[in-house]
Amino acid sequence: MKAFNKLDGLVCPLDRANVDTDAIIPKQFLKSIKRSGFGPNLFDEWRYLDHGEPGMDNSVRPLNPDFVLNFPRYAGAQVLLARENFGCGSSREHAPWALDDQGFRVVIAPSFADIFFNNCYKNGLLPIVQPAEVVDQLFRECEASEGYRLTVDLQAQTITTPSGQSFAFDITEHRKHCLLGGLDEIGLTLQHAEEIKSYEAARRQSQPWLFHQA
Amino acid sequence: MTAQTLYDKLWSSHVVREEADGTVLLYIDRHLVHEVTSPQAFEGLKLAGRGLWRVDSVVSTADHNTPTDHWDEGIKDPISRQQVETLDANIKSFGALAYFPFKDKGQGIVHVMGPEQGATLPGMTVVCGDSHTSTHGAFGALAHGIGTSEVEHVMATQCLVAKKSKNMLVKVNGPLPAGITGKDVALAIIGKIGTAGGTGYAIEFGGEAIRSLSMEGRMTLCNMAIEAGARSGMVAVDEKTIDYVKGRPFAPTGAQWDAAVAYWNTLHSDEGAHFDAVVELEASDIKPQVTWGTSPEMVTDIDGIVPDPAAETDPVKKGSIERALAYMGLTANTPVKDIPVDIVFIGSCTNSRIEDLREAAAVARGRTKAASVKQVLVVPGSGLVKAQAEAEGLDKIFIAAGFEWREPGCSMCLAMNADRLQPGERCASTSNRNFEGRQGQGGRTHLVSPAMAAAAGVTGHFVDIRQL
């Protein structure tokens, strides 16, 4: 996994509540058997004026000039500013894959759906929860000032605005450790293989009906 | 010992180890695998030279991409076909307890197949790379959707890295009125608490109305827990649970059955157990539900009207309503009963089980599709549901009514196969999500129960099935 430490990134504001993972990456792109290449189809139905299908040359498709991701001032944004319940719906990890592939490293919102929130951490993408009034302030500042950037420091657990105002954010120690180190979580878990085996052996004794000859 | 909730019991019995910050390794008993969210996980295992930790925990089927007609012609879309063939190849090389491939008689939507095979049992942890895994909580199991990285993690380690959620009790008091289904209860709950109301919680559904639901109704309810924001929903074990499980292919038998039942009967919240949040509804207040917007919380009942954004003071909510009405092609204050439908979809992991098809057939019997309705699709949840429905003659009722009787699969719930809405088409759907584009780009979805969907199919608009 990609490590995350500190980022100073351009911010793109997506002013909608309840953005679901179907909107983040529509179903037709889930037919891929790869993890990469989803970026051009991020928010496909909002981003383009035509209907997108896998295999199309996205560079020649008509862009929706009213969709924020297409505004020239937000080109190259790495921080997505969003509203409540971001990432609700389907568990598709293609959603964080698409955000990552597009170049986003941080999503800030008042709340996230649980599965999406969890999926982000597995891909070096940092989801940050902030109170609604802070998010409101960031939206106002971002929309008012072209080139608006935020500094996100994972070690310090802070977001800092261009004027120097800082906001703290929470993250569990485990997730922070994995993100900072870009660690392979499976490898970490397998360090406890003996504990898993002994748990499993006890379970096989107490609930033998859960085990079969495959 | 302190009183525990059902969720507390399920959680604590699966903790392998716990870190200081509360992060645990949670042991997983059952891993359901389908073609869409697994290829990258299998690829990850191959690249790392890893295998499955426990082959007999894996039960798999192909459901999202499979067509629901012309099975003799195979899967025409080459990208869909590649994904299904990739699953075939991965199961062949990694192994599984059971695999129900495309066209197998046991094939079906993963959340229909698991319970009907007895692959879902009370007391289990059940995961799948699919948010509607919450369905399996109907059996007193801890079940939730996971992402593909977690699919790979469970394959390699039999564990998830997880943190415990908070406990929520949603209690539906009193007997369920006639004509009110698990779907109506689910939508009424989401209407009350919102699509983020359950975020951070595991929800237990209780109360007299829930106890009176069949296992199918409980599965519908738990299926929709995710639409209330909760990764997992659950219902305590009772006689209905045990009766449903008995005799299924992967259910225990003999002395093991007796031991299992003794354990399963402990799977309920203790008297006085603490819930962090309690929500109560009166069953007698619940009428047939219909969604009007682009989020499951945008719901009203059959006597309701489309809301007026002018009456909303919160600017974010007001914007959401305006955007939803524009997308849905609806005018504020329109009575729900006046909304005409073009297409009806009866199916999905929410409502494609035998009881759902019986309820739809009871409405379709002796009636015919309204001339204004272009198509009524009936898609059974699995090959076994299809066979059962045909044994009961339900297929003939649907066909006589002008409905289409299809092969099993996820179908128009998410439109990954060829079954999809055209832009602007309006659908009465028994599925779980009315998001923009969910059933096809530009398609407009109204979520309803199977009986309400069938009634819309024969009348051309929403009607109160209690008065049909």
Interface residues (C-beta under 8 A of the other chain):
Chain A: D15 R16 A17 N18 D20 D22 A23 P26 K27 Q28 L30 K31 S32 I33 K34 R35 E45 H51 P54 G55 R83 E84 N85 C88 G89 S90 S91 R92 E93 P96 S111 F112 A113 D114 I115 N118 N119 K122 N123 T172 E173 H174 E185 I186 T189 L190 H192 A193 E195 I196 Y199 E200 R203 Q207 P208 W209 L210 F211 H212 Q213 A214
Chain B: V16 R17 E19 A20 D21 G22 T23 L25 Y27 D29 V36 T37 P39 Q40 E43 A48 R50 W53 R54 V55 D56 V58 H64 N65 D77 I79 S80 Q82 Q83 T86 G95 A96 L97 L121 G123 M124 G129 D130 S131 T133 H144 G145 I146 G147 T148 S149 E150 E152 H153 A156 T157 Q158 C159 V161 K163 S165 T195 A196 T199 G200 I226 G229 A230 R231 F250 A251 P252 Q256 W257 A259 A260 Y263 S295 V316 K317 G319 S320 R323 L414 A415 M416 R433 F435 E436 G437 R438 Q441
